[in-house]
Amino acid sequence: MSELLKVSNVTKRFGGLVAVDNVSFSIREGETVGFIGPNGAGKSTVVNLLSGYLKVDAGEIEMDGTRITKMKPYERTRLGLSRTYQIPRPFPELTALMSVITSVLCGKRRINQSFEDAAVEATQYLEFVGLFSKRNILARDLTFYELRMLELARALATTPRLLLIDEVMAGLNPAEAKRAVDMVVRAKEQFGPTIFWIEHVMAIIVDAAERIIAINYGQMIADGTPDEVINNEAVIEAYLGKGWREYA
Amino acid sequence: MVDIEIKRDRIVIRYKGKKWDWMIEPRYWRNAIVWTCVLFVFPLVAYFVSPGLINTMVTANIYAAIAIPLSLMTVGTGRINFGPNFYVGVGGYTAALLSIYCGWGPLTTLPFAVILSVFAAVIFSPLVIVARGLYYVLLTLLLPLVFLEVTFIYTGIFKGDVGLFGVDLLVQFENVKLNFIMAAYISAGIMLLYLLIVNKVLKSRYGLIMATVNDDEEVAHGIGVNINKVKILSFVCAAGMIGVMGWFLAHYFGTFAGITYLPLTFMLKILLVFMVGGRAQVFGCVAGGYFIAFLEMILIRTMGQFQPVAFPIILLILLFVLPSGEGLFGIYRKRHYREYLPTIHVRR
């Protein structure tokens, strides 16, 4: 498997706070990589840096050999990098179908594609996430779970090579969360993107990911298979605190 | 090369790997044809019934033709421009100055009015990227007022206090009423052309992309929309279209005075057309334009000196009563979704 994303010594500061400190990792094509860490560890900051919403203060990001460090978000999307948001951000005044059509039109360039062609393609993504019957409903009228699915459809419609998923389970009840996780797994099987998956719930990410990267206080503390990472002393300490053995 | 294919219900146009469909089904165009006929019959009827109505119609067309590009600008930039009359001023002064000092006719001054308006818009286009919210409102509000001051400071050129006289008229027949009818048709033609263009743009892929910028710029950026390009293009194109109305005003009246079009009163009328008709609804702009122009005329005829008080009171009441943000057009469409584009039904 070739290297799809390479992050080298990336640092991000917000005033005096170092949110991401000299982080380096790489993702190979076709992998599902979990990205974990306690609250405030810097996970979402890393996703924002990768997708171009925040500018890196130091370091380099490369995608498939192309330096994307200074690229704008829309350029990264056209290169094949797409994301979902921790709190769904739909286009409230657009219907579900129109939201996905925009992604089809603006994502990867398709030759000879009219607006109507894009609509037909968008329905496939809506059908995949189970929102076909809600295609003409305004996004603001959808439930939280449906918004999550709409986000996934919107991200998939840009035909990403690398899909950044930011806490797909946040705000969902257990049954919905299970369906959401199954959907991500099915999306990978059907559309084949490489997945970089931020998640809070350890049990889910351990099952779904082939490799896990853990960070704490903006620094990388572990990178390895799920078994290696969940047994890593630094990761346990990050989640349970330094004196966890005394209370175990 | 452009490849055109005519099908039963649509014309398919292909150019450089892109494809556009243009619906030609008669039922798709029925309402448009009916209302266009009404617009073109109205001046003829007014000619025999009450010629003064033709002038009101021209005013309504002007209001609508400024509000329509303003709608495009609002959707495309995601911000409401409070100084659309600045571009009326730029277009109007360009046409008037060229006509007076160079002796040029309306057709010769038109391209220069457009170019100058577009040029001014390009200069001020960074505003749509750097400013938002109250800052954008204040900056755009200031532009026409600063321009008005400039016309007073350089009164030798702009004749700020009295305005420029002696601009070539748009049409010059011996019968004055015929001149008015021709002006009504020209203004209606411009308004309908704007309606056609802007409606087509808003219903196309570009309109949808603009709608995403209007809804959430950051997310639009994230799904591959070059938001700066969209915002600047819609700002500049709309400004050029508004500039044409300045050109029309200068050549319609044969005079152009910044004091008439640059102060807040004219700008407020345009914004009221925009709000009463329906915010960022192109068809609502026409309804709003006609409503405001005819309401103003009726109040002047019936209330005389109380008109300046009654006019804003009625409009304020309307703004409260009409469906929020949807205006008169919203009443017409209140049973439908507020989507920017017609619903596409896909059969399974």
Interface residues (C-beta under 8 A of the other chain):
Chain A: S51 Y53 K72 P73 Y74 T77 R78 S82 R83 Y85 R89 F91 P92 E93 L94 T95 L97 M98 S99 I101 T102 S103 L105 C106 G107 I111 N112 Q113 S114 F115 E116 D117 A118 A119 V120 T123 F132 R135 N136 L138 R154 A155 T158
Chain B: V12 R14 G17 K18 K19 W20 D21 S204 R205 L208 I209 A211 T212 N214 D215 D216 E218 V219 A220 H221 G222 I223 G224 V225 N226 I227 Y337 R338 E339 Y340 L341 T343 I344 H345 V346 R348
